[in-house]
Amino acid sequence: MRATAAPAASTGHGDVPWEASFRMLNQIGYDGPISVEWEDAGMDRLVGAPEALEFVRRLAFDAPDAAFDAAFSSKD
């Protein structure tokens, strides 16, 4: 018998804190490429890979140009 780590799950179907990860990338100013490896033995790749891509695209948002509070201040 062989001990293995938890089985791989499709992107968006596991324990990875994806939104927090993308927010942190924005916070540190990362603007490079994002590569996601899709691997899920329990899901057909023709279903899972496009679903994973859409999931990542939805979360890979740009950082705001200004702080949230700045939208409420005016110089009028």
N, C-alpha and C positions, 0 to 999 in steps of 0.2 A: 504494500500500500504506500502511496506517495502523498505527502502533505503538500498542498498548494495554497496559494493566497486565494482570496475570494475571487469568484469568477468575474471576468470582465463584463461590464454592462455598457450598453450604448450611451453615448454622450447625452446627458440630461436624465438618465435613468439610474443614478447611483448616488453616492454620498459626496461627490465633489461639490464644493461650494462655488459653483460657476459664477454667479452674479457677483459675489464678494471678490472673486479672483479678477474679474474684468474691472471692477471698481478700483481695485488696488493698482492694476496696470495703468489706469487713467491717472490715479493719484500720483504715481511716480513718474508720469510723463512718457510712458512707453508708447512708441508709435511704429514699432516694427511689425513683422509678419506674425500671424498666429497660425500654428499648425496643430491640428487635432487628429490623433490616431483613433480610428473607429475600429473596435473589435468587440463583437458580441456573438457568441456561438448560439445564443437562443433567439436570434432575430435575423431574418433574411437581409443580406447586405443591400439589396435593391430597395428595401424599405428603410432600413436603419441608417444607412449612410446619408441619404438626402435629408432624413429627419434630423440627424445630428448636425448637418450643415446649417439647416434653417434655425435650429436652436442656438447655435453659436453666433450666427449672423444677427439674431434678435438681441443677444446680450453684448455684442461687440460694439457698443455705442461710443460715440465720441465724448470726451470730457467737456463740460460746459465752458463757455468763454468767460463767464464771470461767476462769482460766488452767488449762491441763492439769495442772500440778503441784498445784494447789489441791485437786484431787479425791483426792489421796493423803495430804493432811495432815489431822490430826484434832486437835481441841481437847479430847478426852476425858481 
